[in-house]
Amino acid sequence: MSDIKTVAIIQARMGSSRLPGKVLMDIAGKPMLEWVVSRVRQARRVHEVLVATTSDTSDDPVADFCQDKGIQVYRGSTFDVLDRYYQAARQSHADTVVRVTADCPLIDPQEIDTLLVEFFDRQVDFAANRLPPPWQRTFPIGLDTEIASFAALERAWKEASQKHDREHVMPYLYEVEGRFKIYYHNTSPDYGQMRWTVDTPEDLQAIRLMFSHLADKEHFTWHDVLDVVQQNPDLSKVNAGIKHKVFNEVDSRMEQKNRDVETENPQPLITIFTAPKPFVDPHINLIQRNAIVSWMNLGKEVEIFLVGNESGVEDIAREFGVGYLPEVKRNSQGTPLVSSIFDLARKHSRNPVLAYLNADIITLPDIIAATKTTMQISNRFLLVGQRWDIDIQESLQAGNDLTPWLENEIKLHGQLHPQGGSDYFVFPRDTFTEVPDFAIGRAGWDNWMIFHAREAGMLVINSTGAINIIHQQHDYRHLPGGKPHYRTPETFENVKLAGGKRTIFDLNDCTHRFTGGKVTRKPVTWKRFWREVEVFPLVAMKSKTLAQVSYAVFHPQKAYWELRAWLRARNSVKVE
């Protein structure tokens, strides 16, 4: 097993519902989180330990503490803890994942090792020393350890849709008999009623008292703690009667967040961000102002950021009262980088959903409704869709109800754009955290967005049937040589950064669609079936080599000419 990497991931956040800030509260001279990390590191069969906290600013103290102590930390989703675990495990290249929570300072490294031995010897997908009914907990609450193969965790991450599955990480692995091969480890006699975890002030008091009776505070087993509790019966009375959370219980704050979306006083939902062109050309100035007006008309559920310091952007941001983020990174040609634009938006947004829109795109209120519908069924999605091309010459006015007029313009003059590219992307704030250094405004990166979402197992939803967006027609004088965006040298660089031509996905590669106001799987046609067979090596196996072979099988003539072009280019380089 020496070639199998086992990573222990400790979930930690400051926002505990019953005892906020508990993970950094002092126990016997150390923050509780430090005790947990130290104890887990003592497990001989664990190769790496990291802390998984959230990207919310409230958890900055956790990240800062880990940095000061040299503890690896991953920051991800607040309530979708399954995604947080999966991304942390993927980032650390884990083969096996040990799940521990930061409120268990008495966690026993020997028991972790024992469970790991059973996990490997029995060749199971999942192992635990506590499970909900019909299993019986026999270990004290606070020694809870769960182990899963990365493959099983990845499958749960892709398939689990219930809120408790996403929040509590592992239920999808054990709640349906036969779905995975599992092992449940117990002990005798039954100590399952003992409470050695920290979730309330009473729990914290009890744990502090237990530590005060431990002679060796660095190296002890759970049997040493048991001796202390049995010799001091009053200890168990301190937190007696505290109800332990059950596996299918979800954080009430998540439920409230979902309810807030539907209230008459809407809470902020979407951050729209864009990288405008200079407000110099009169027509570009007109259409970009129109776009901002349409976004502002979406109401209080939306905040807006203009990214970049192109001419006039700061003045426009000040005029409309929207956010201004000038410090964008650029490539050698001076073009803003998509990675930097996304990072800036994520850093400054406090909303659960981000929406990148091209600066010439007019929106209607249906983008809000479609986002809400999608959030009810998944925490991992990408909304994309076709645009309506319309030549608009008049200025739109903020505060006016533009919807009837815009809908009529679509009916009278709208031309539905082909499915080759996308002008908007709506996605949860905790996704698309690692974007290549694409040049904005050039082709290729929008196709990568769809490819990456497919690769990550997200719902990729063609929202053309639910979201109407209008692209205001314009020329390409602002681009080098006046060429269309798909013919510039930066486009070729974008494709290279994306991973090559095989990553050029379009709306035909979406997994779902909006139909009748609902999200449904796209119907299976022969064309779609063979396309899925073609891209399977790339999106599921993540193999560029097999993807190239698959492409050659399905498109032999195109592959032949691509090979000819590649050989000519190589020979040309040799001659030079």
N, C-alpha and C positions, 0 to 999 in steps of 0.2 A: 503493500500500500504506500510505499515511499513516494511514488510518483503521483499520488492523489493529494491535491491541496485541500486542506480543511480550514475554513475560515469561520471564526465565531463573530457574529454580528450582533451588537448590543444596541437595541433601540432605545433612544433617549430623547426627551423633549422637556422643555420647561413648563409647558402648558397642561399639566395634569389637572383633571377636572376636580379632584377632591383635595389635592395638596399641591398647588402650583409651586414650581421651583424646587420640587423635592429632590431631583437628581443631583443637585449641587449642595444640598443641606449637609451639615457636618454630622458625622458619626465617628466618635472616638478619634477626633483630630484630622479626619480626612473627609472630603466630599463623598457622598454615597457612590457616585459614578466611578470615582477612583478605586474604591473598594471592589466594585464589580469587575472593572477592567483587570485589576491586580489578581483577583481570584481566578478569573477565566484564563489569564495568561499562565497560571500554574498547571493547567491541563496539558499533559505531555503530548497528547495526540492532536492538539490544535496548533496549526502552523502560523496563523495570523489572527489578530484581534482588531476589529475596527468598530467605531461607534457610528450608527446611522441616525442622524437627527434631521430636522426639517430645514427647508430653505427660508422659512419665515424669520424675520428679523428678531422675533422674540426668543429664538434659539441661538442667537449670536453668542450668548454667554457659554453655551455648551460647546460650540465650535472653537471659541477662544480658549476655553479650558483645555480641550483636547490638543490644540496647537501648542499651548504652553507646556503640556506634559509629554509631548511627543507621541500622542495617540492618533492613529489614523482616523479620519472622520469623513463621512459621506453625507451630503445634504440633499434631501429630496422632498417628496410629497408629504404634506402634513397629515392627511387622513388616509390616503391610499398607501398604507404601510407596506402592503405586498409589493407595490411598485418600488418603494424605497429600498426594501430588502433585495429585490431582484436586481435593481440597478447597481447597488453596492456590491452584490455578489459578482455580477458581470464585470464591474470595474476592477475587482480584485482577482479575477480569473479563478474563482473558487470552483472546485469540483464537488465539494460537500459543504453545506452551510449549517452551522450550529446557531440556533436562535436563543438568545437570552435577553431579558429585559433589565433596564437600569434600576429597577426598584427591588432587586434581589441581592443585597450585599452579602448574604450568607450562602450564595451559590457555591456548590462543592465541586472543585476541579476533578476530584477522583470520580464522582458520579458522572461528570461529563465524559471522562475517559471510558468508564464502564459502558455507558450508553453508546459511545462510538464503536467500541469493540463489538457489541451486539449488532449494531447497524451494519457493519461490514461483514461480520461472520454470517449473518442471516440474509445478506444481500437484498435488503429491502429498500424501498423508495423513501420511507419516512419512519422515524422512531421518536418516541417521547416517553417521559416518565410521569406524565399527567395527561389525561384526556377527559372530556366531559362524559356524562352518562350516554350510553349504558356502561362505560368503563367506570371503575372506582378509583378515585385518587387515593394513593397510599403513602406518598411522600408528603412532607409538610409543604404548605403553600409558601413558595419562596425559593424552592430548589428546581423550579420548572425549567426543563431543557427540552428543546425540540431539534431534531436533525433531519435534514432533507438533502437528497441529491440535487445538484444544480438543475439537472434535466427535469426532475419533478417540480422544482420551484418554478422553472420557466414555463412548464405546461400550465401550472396554476395561474401564473401571471397572465398568460394568454387567454385562458378560458374562464376564470372566475369573474362573475359579474355581481354577485350579491355583496351588499355593503359590508356585512360582517366578515366575509371572505377577504375583502380588500383591507379592512382595518386590522384584523387579527392575524393576518399573514398565512397561517397554515391550515385553517379549517377545511379548505377545499381538498386537502390531501387525505383527510380522514373521515369526513362526515358522510360520505357515500361508500358503502361497503363494496369492495372489489374494484374501485376506481384506481387505487394504488395498493402496492404491497406494503403493509405497515407492521410495526412491532411496538407493543406496549410493555414497558418495563415497570414492574411494581416491586414493593418490598413488604415484608411481614415482620412484626405486626403492623396494623394500619395506623399511620400517624397523619392521615389526610385532613384532620380537623385542626391541626396546629397551623398557626398563621405567622410566618416568618418573612413577610413581604412588607413593603412600605407604600401605602396608598392613602393613608389618613394620618392626622396628627397622633392618634393613639398608636398606630403602627410604628411611627417614628420613635415614640417614647419607648415602646417595647423593645425595638431593635437596639436602641442606645443602651438600655439596661442589660440586654444579652451580651453586647460587646464588653460592657464593664466587668462582666464575670468571666470573660475568656482570658486565660493567662497568656496564651500565645495568640496575639491578634493578627498575625501574618499568615500562619499556617495552622489551620484547624479543619476538621471534618464536620459533617453535619451530625455525626454521632457525639462529637464534643459539645455542640450546641444542645443536642438532646439531653445530655447529662446535666447541663446548666439549667435547662427548663424543668427537668424532673426534680432537681435539687432545690429549685426555687419556684414552687407552684404558683405564687402570686404573679409571676411574669406573664403567664398565659391569660390572666384576668384583665391585663391592661388594655388589650385590643379585642377582648372577647365580644362577640356579637356583631363585629364588622362584616358586612356582606361582601363576598368576593364576586367580582364581575364574571359573567358567564360568556361562553365563546360566541354566542350569537347576539350579544348586546353591542350596540354601536354608540359611539360618542354622541351625546345629545347635541353637542355643538355642530356636528355634521348635519344632524337632522334639522337643526335650526337654520343652518346655512341653506339647506334645500328649501325650507319653508319660506325663507326670506325672499327667495327668487320670485315667489308668487304673491307677495304682499302688495297692498295698495301703495305703500311707501317703499319703492324698490331700492334694494341695496346695490352698490357698485358691482358690476358683473364682468364687463369686458373692458380691456385696455386695447384701444385701437392705436397702432403705431405705424409710421411710414417714414420713408426717407425722400423728401420732396426734391424736385429739380429746382434750380435757381428760379426765383420769381422775377425774371427779367423779360423773357419773351412774353408779349401781351397775351397770346393764346394759352401758353402754359400757365401763366398767372391766373387766367380766368378759370380754367378747368380744375386747377388745384384748389383754388378758393371755393369753387362749387363743391368739390369733394369734402372739404372740411365742414362746410355748411351742412351737408347731408349727414355727416357723422354727429355734429352737434345736435341736430334735430332728433337724434335717437334718445335724448334725455339723460336723466341722472344715472342710469345704469351703465353709462359709458364714460370713460376718461380717454383723453387723446394726447399722444406725444408726437411731436415733429422731431425727427432725428437728423443731425447734421448741421453744419454751419454754412450751407450754400447761401448765396446772396438773397437777402430778403426773408429768409426763414425765421430769424429771430423777430423781425418786425411783425410778420404774420402771426406768429405764436402769441406775441403780446397783444395784437389787435383782437384776436379771437379768444384770448384768455385760456389757451391750451398749453400743455407742457412742452418744454423746449430742452432737448438733450443734444448739445453741440459736439461733445467730445467723442466723435466716432472715429474709429481706426480706418485707415485707407490702404489700398494696395499701391504699388509703385506708379501706377497710372493716375493715382489720385481719386479712384473710385471707392466709395464707402463699402465696407465689408459687411456681408449679411451677418456673420458671426457677431460682430461688434454691435450691430443694430439690435439683434435679438437679446444680447447680454444687457444692453442699456435698458431696453424695455422691461425685461424681467427684473432687473435690479430696482427700478423705480416704480414698478406697478405693485399694487396691493390687491389686485383683483384675481379671481381664480382662473380667468380665461384671458388669453392674449389673442389678438387678431391683427395679423399683418395685412395691410391693404396697399396696393399701389396707389400713388398719390393722385391718380386721375380717375379713381373709382368712386362713383356715387352709390350710396347704400340706401336701402329702405328698411323700415322697422322689422321686416321678416327675419333679418339676421339675428335679432334678439330672440324671437320665438323659436327659431330652429336650434339655437344654442341651448336654450332651456330644455327643449325636448330631448336633445342628445345627452345633456347632463343627467337626466333622470335614468338613463340606461347604462351609462358608462363613464368612467373617470379617465379613459384613455381613448381619445378620438382626434380625428382631423377632418374638418369640414372644408371642402373645396367644391368648385363648381364652375360652370360656364358663365360667360358674361354676355350682356347685350351691348353690341356696338351701335352707338348713336352719335350723331354730330350735333352737339349742343353749343349754341352761340350766346345764349343769354345768361345773365348772372342770377344765381339762386339766392334767395333771401333767408337768413336765419330766422327762426321762430315761426315761419309759415308752414302749414301742412302741405308738403310737397308731394305726398304719396299719390293722391289721385292723378295729378298732372304727370308724374313720372310713370305711373302704370299705363297711362294713356299713350305716352311717348313710346313705351316699349311695344304696345300693340300696333301703333301706327308706323313706326320707323325702325324698330329694333331688329337687328340682325344677330342671331345667336352665333357666337364665335365657336370655331372648331374646338375639339377636346384636347388639343395638343399641349396647352399650357393653362396656368391658373393665375388669377390676379388677386386672390385672397386666400388666406389660410387662418382658420380658427381652431385653436387647440388649448388644452389646459396649460396653465402656467408652468407646471412642473415637467413638461415634456419639451423635446427639442432643446435640451440643455447643452448639447455639443454639436455645433454646426460648423462645417468647414468654412474656410475663408473665401467664400464666393464673392464675386463682384456683383453688387446690386444693379438691377436694371439690365442685366445681360441674361441670355437664355441659359438653361441647364439647372440652375439651382431650384427653380420651382418644380421641375420634374423630380429632383432628388428628394424634395419634401414628401412626395407621394411614395417614392421608393423606400425612404427611411421609415415612414410610418408603417408600411407593409412589413418591412424587416423587423420592426419593433413589436409587431403583433397588435397594433392599434386598429380601431375601427376607422377605416378610410371611407368617408361618406361623400358620395356625389350629391351635393345639395342643390343642384340646378332646379329641382322641382320644388324647393322650399325657400331658396334665397335668390332674390332678384338683385343683381348688381349691374350698373351701367358703366361701361367704359366710354369715356368721352374721346372721340376720334381726334388724332393729332398726327403730325409728321414726325420724322426722326432726325430733324436738324440738330438736336442737342447731342446726338451720338457722334463718335469719331467718324468722319467721312460721310455723315448723313446716312449711314447704312442701318438697316433694321438690326435690332438687338441680337438676333440669332446669327448674324454674320460678322460679328466683331471678334478680334483675337481673344478678348477676355471671355467670350462665350466658350471658346475651345478650352481655355484654362479652367473654366467652371466645370465643364464636362470631365476634365481630367481629375479635378478635385473630388467630384462626385463618385469617382470610381470607374469611369469609362462609359461608353455608349450604352452598355447593358442597363445602366441605372436610369435611363431616360424613360420614366413611367409617365403616363398621362391619365386622364379621367377614366379611360376604359379599364384601368387597373385598380379602381376603387373596389372595395369589398362589399360596400353597402350603398343604399340610395334612399332618398326621401320619396315616399309615395303616399299620397293621401294624408300628409301630415305626420307620418310615422316612418321610423327608420327600419328598413327591411334589408335582408340579404339580396344582393343582385341575383336575378334569375340565372340559372345555368343554361348556357347555350353551347353549341359545339365550338364556336369561336372562342368563347370565354374559357371553356374547359381546356382547350389546347394551349391557350395563353397561360393558364395557371400551371400546366405541365411544363411549359417552357421556362417560366420564371422560378419554379420551385427550387432548383439548385441555388439560386441567388438569394431569395427571401427566406427560405427555410434552412438551407444548409450553409448559407453565407460563403459559398465557394465561387470565386470569379472564374476559375478554370473550368469547372463543370458548367457554369453559366455560359461560357463561350462555346463549349461543346454543344450544349442544348440549343443555342442560337444557330449554330451551323447546321444542326439536324433540321430545325424548323425553317430556316432561311438559307439554304445552301448557296443560292446564287448571290445574295447579298454578302454572305460570309466570304465567298470566293473573291468578289471585287474588293472587299475590305482587306483581305490578305494581299491581293495584288498591290493595292495602294500602300500598305505597310511595307512591303518588300521594296517598292520603288523609293519610298522615303528613306529606308535604311541604306540602300545602295547609294543614294544621293549623298548621304552623310559620309559614307566610306570614301567616295570619290573626292569630296571636299577635303 
